[in-house]
Amino acid sequence: MGINYSVDADPDTTAKAMLRERPMSHKHSKEIARELRGRTVGDAQEYLEAVLAGERSIPFKSHNTGAGHRSDIDGWDAGKYPEKASEAFLDLLENVQSNAEHQGFEGESMEIVHLAAHKVGESVGRKPRAMGRATAWNTPEVDVEIVVEDVDDTYEEAADDDADLDDEDEEGDN
């Protein structure tokens, strides 16, 4: 049984990777995914390393209750420094970069075209309490999938298509 991604990707221009059942916050994962989508792999790695160092924060746009205002965010106020999820995303970026290089692409310059986090369940746990009771102490599990695309090939194909259309227009004018 193969691994299913939520999007179809062209294997000639893209590389993929996935984290499966990683114990981290689903809400943090969604916010990180929103922030990294559209960046290059190298940019995303630098950004997450700065988050882990406490130099930059992740803007929290949906799940921002209790998130303090951060001055380093342009166009938004609330932000956090999610360490556990950032480390997991760094692992994912290293994985997709090596997958891309194995396919013959330049991994660091590829653009993240799809990045999604899906809550897949919880690891059940118990925490003992007084008087012989116990409280549920569950850990969420998250799947994260990433698809990166070689931007150089995409732009060259688009430029070739535009050039072909321009040539056809000039021929039709005669």
Beta strands, then each sheet from edge to edge (+ up, - down):
strand 1: 14-23
strand 2: 58-59
strand 3: 79-80
strand 4: 111-123
strand 5: 126-128
strand 6: 134-136
strand 7: 139-149
sheet 1: 1+ 7- 4+
sheet 2: 2+ 3-
sheet 3: 5+ 6-
end
